[in-house]
Amino acid sequence: MAPDDTHPRVRAFMTQRLAAMTPAERFAMAAEMTDFVCDQSLAAIAATMPTATPEEIKLRWCELHYGKPLTDRLRAFLAARAS
């Protein structure tokens, strides 16, 4: 079992609040958290690649998350589209 530092009353409150949300509200919350995490990971990559363009940063993000083979295919597609 994973460590849990949340007080049981707080955990119960959080569970109750989540259960009271509509599916659309839960989806919106998940989408907002996903956007935040993606923005933070892009910022972390940008910090390690100070001279990179926004496209290079996004391609590096893609490589880290989806692998080099798929990212290489994306790079080829983008290059063909640009010419």
C-alpha positions, 0 to 999 in steps of 0.5 A: 500500500502506498504511503498516505499523509492525508488525514482521514477526515480530509480524505473523506471530504475529498472523496465526498466532493469528487462524488458530488461532481458531475462527470463533466466537472470531473472531466474538466478537472482532469483536463486542467490537471493534464494541461498543468502537468504538460506545461510544467514538463515542457518548461522543464525540457525548455530549461535544459534546452535554452537555445531550442525552438518551441517546435524542438522542445515539443518534439523532445517532449514527444520523444520522451513520452512516445519514443524515438521511432514515432517522433522520427516519423513526426519529424519526417512528416513535419519536414515534408509538410514544410517543403 
